[in-house]
Amino acid sequence: MKTLFANEQLWRYLAHFWMAFTLAVGLSEVAFQAFGFLLSSVAVMYIASLSMYAGTKEFSRWHELYESKRHPGEFMVLLWTLYMAGLIAYIVGVNNGSRIPDALISTYIAVLGIFAITSRSKYEYEKRLKEEPQKE
């Protein structure tokens, strides 16, 4: 039985919710200068839930409890990269004095960092599996 903190699926859903909320608030701040007062708070909630998801997933992997369900982080990194590039294109194209809020830049860097750490962890885990003698 999984506890609340070990429930990988719960953290994945929360991370997706907070990501969508962060993206929406960030876009509204850049495009309409609205809801900027919420951005730092929702971004922190997103990074916290993403960290919990990544942590529970990696803990499960290393303790051989993890069953891959094909939720690759590459898609999240790609989504964030396209989002940030889109914001830059919007700001350059509209030239209304908007800028990318620091909270979004920090969040993007955090997403990249979490992905880098979990990717390395996955690589090391798979390398360890290949090096171990096969159990019969």
N, C-alpha and C positions, 0 to 999 in steps of 0.2 A: 504494500500500500504506500503510495507516494504522499508525502506531506505537501502542504501548500508551497513551501520554498523549493521543493524538488520536482514540482509539476512543470515539466518542460513545455507542455502544450499551453498551459495557462500563460507562462511568460512569453511564449511566441505570440499568442493573441494580444496580450497587453502591449508587447513591443510594436506589433503592427498597428494597433489602435493609436498609440502615442506617436508613432511615426507619421501616420496620416494626419493627425491633429497638428503636429509640428510643421509638416509641409504646408498645410492649409493656412496656419497662422503666419508662417514665414512669407508665403505668397501674398497674403492680404496686407502684411506690413510693407512689402516692397512695392506692390502695385497701388495700394490705396492708403498707405500710412495709417492702417487700422489694426488694432489688437496687438500692437507691438509690446504693450505692457505685459502680455501673456507669454511672449515668445521664450524668454529665459526659463520660465517655470515649466512650460510644456516640453522644452528641449531637455531639461534635466530629467523629467519623468521618462522621456523616451530613452535617454542614455542609461538610466537606472534599470528600466525594464529590459532593454537590449542586453545589458551586462548580465542581468540575472538569467536571461534566456541562454546566452552564450556560455555562462558559467555552468548552468545545470546540464547543458548539452555536452560540454567537454568533460565534466565530472562523470556523466553517464558513459561516455565513450571510453574513458580510461579505466572505469570500473566494470567494463564489459556489460553494461546494462543498456547501452544505446543501440537502438535499431534505426538505421538510416531511413528517413522518410522523404528524402530528396527536397530539402528546404535550403538550397544552396545560398550562402551569403553573397555570392557573386551578383545575384540579381538585385539585392539591396544596395550593394555598392554601385552597380550600374544605374539604378534608379536615382540614387543620390547624386551621382556624377552628372546625369542628364538634367536633373532638377537644378543643380548649381549652374551648369552651363546655360540652361534656359533662363535663369535669373540674370546672368551676366548679359546674355543676348537682349533680354527685355530692357535692362538698364541702359545698355548702349543704344538700342533702337529708339527708346522713348525719350531718353535724356531729360528726365524730369527731376533730376537731382537726387533720385533714390540711390541707395547703396545697399549692399548685402549686409544684413545685421550680423554683428559679431557672434551672436548666439548660433546662427546658422553655420557660420564658418567653423566654430568650435565643435558643433555637432557633427559636421561632415568629417572633420579630423578625427573625432572620437569613433565614428563609424568605421573609418579606414583603419584605425588602430585596433579596434575589436576584431575586425575581419582579419587583419594581419596576424594577430595573436592566435585566433582560432584556426586559421589556415596552417600555421606552423605547428600547432598542436596536433591537428589531423595528420599532417605529413609525418611527424615524429611517431604518432601512434601506428600508422600504417607501416612505417619502416620497421618498427619494433615487431609487428606481427609477421613481417616477412623474414626477419632474422631469427625468430623463435623456432625451435624445432616443432614440427607438426605433431599434434597430439593424435593418437590413433585410438 
